């Protein structure tokens, strides 16, 4: 697991509603896959660990992230001593990584 985030009173199945008594745990596995999703085994292990720790009436929702495709255009200016070819060949991968983090 790379990271996880918990939201109180949120249920991903009903994103516009206030889900009283619900805690949603969104789990993001290790990158750099295109759109990584947590395995069923990982989510079951998290549930086994967290269930005994939560308060009695709390509803726990564990899920993976939902992704939104974003397209952008960039204008990159090379500084002195930088090869335009190196920038063209390496910039797209570096940008993708920096947006994910």
C-alpha positions as CSV (number, residue, x, y, z in Angstrom):
1,X,0.0,0.0,0.0
2,X,1.4,3.4,-1.0
3,X,-1.1,5.6,0.9
4,X,-4.6,5.7,2.2
5,X,-6.9,8.5,3.2
6,X,-10.0,8.4,5.5
7,X,-13.0,10.6,5.2
8,X,-15.7,10.9,7.9
9,X,-19.4,11.0,6.9
10,X,-18.6,10.1,3.3
11,X,-19.6,7.1,1.2
12,X,-18.2,7.0,-2.4
13,X,-21.4,5.3,-3.6
14,X,-23.3,8.5,-2.6
15,X,-20.7,11.3,-3.0
16,X,-23.2,14.2,-2.6
17,X,-24.8,12.9,0.5
18,X,-23.6,13.2,4.1
19,X,-23.2,9.6,5.3
20,X,-23.6,10.0,9.0
21,X,-21.8,7.3,10.9
22,X,-19.7,6.3,7.9
23,X,-15.9,6.4,7.5
24,X,-14.6,5.8,4.0
25,X,-11.0,4.6,3.5
26,X,-9.6,5.2,0.0
27,X,-6.6,3.0,-0.6
28,X,-4.0,3.7,-3.2
29,X,-1.5,0.9,-3.9
30,X,2.1,1.6,-4.9
31,X,2.7,3.3,-8.2
32,X,3.7,3.8,-11.1
33,X,1.0,1.7,-12.8
34,X,-1.4,3.7,-14.9
35,X,-4.5,3.5,-12.6
36,X,-3.6,1.3,-9.7
37,X,-6.3,-0.3,-7.6
38,X,-5.9,-2.2,-4.3
39,X,-6.3,-5.9,-4.4
40,X,-9.2,-7.7,-2.7
41,X,-6.7,-9.3,-0.3
42,X,-5.3,-5.9,0.8
43,X,-8.8,-4.5,1.4
44,X,-9.8,-7.6,3.4
45,X,-6.6,-7.3,5.5
46,X,-7.4,-3.7,6.2
47,X,-10.9,-4.5,7.2
48,X,-9.8,-7.3,9.5
49,X,-7.4,-4.9,11.2
50,X,-9.8,-1.9,11.4
51,X,-13.1,-3.6,12.3
52,X,-12.2,-4.3,16.0
53,X,-10.8,-0.8,16.4
54,X,-13.8,1.2,15.2
55,X,-16.7,2.3,17.4
56,X,-19.7,0.0,17.5
57,X,-22.1,1.9,15.2
58,X,-19.5,3.2,12.6
59,X,-19.9,1.9,9.1
60,X,-16.6,1.3,7.4
61,X,-16.3,1.6,3.6
62,X,-12.9,0.5,2.1
63,X,-12.4,1.1,-1.6
64,X,-9.8,2.1,-4.2
65,X,-9.6,5.5,-5.8
66,X,-11.7,6.8,-8.7
67,X,-9.6,8.4,-11.5
68,X,-10.3,11.4,-13.6
69,X,-8.3,11.8,-16.9
70,X,-6.8,15.3,-17.2
71,X,-5.2,16.5,-20.3
72,X,-3.0,19.6,-20.4
73,X,-0.6,21.3,-22.6
74,X,2.7,22.8,-21.4
75,X,5.2,25.2,-22.7
76,X,8.7,24.4,-21.4
77,X,11.5,26.8,-21.7
78,X,15.0,25.4,-21.7
79,X,17.6,27.1,-19.4
80,X,21.1,27.7,-20.6
81,X,23.1,24.5,-20.9
82,X,20.0,22.3,-21.3
83,X,19.5,20.2,-24.4
84,X,16.1,20.6,-26.1
85,X,16.2,17.0,-27.1
86,X,16.8,15.8,-23.5
87,X,13.9,18.0,-22.3
88,X,11.6,16.7,-25.0
89,X,12.5,13.0,-24.3
90,X,12.2,13.2,-20.5
91,X,9.6,15.9,-19.7
92,X,6.4,13.9,-20.2
93,X,7.4,11.2,-17.8
94,X,8.6,13.6,-15.2
95,X,5.4,15.6,-15.4
96,X,3.3,12.5,-15.1
97,X,5.1,11.4,-11.9
98,X,4.9,14.9,-10.4
99,X,1.1,15.1,-10.8
100,X,0.7,11.7,-9.2
101,X,2.6,12.5,-6.0
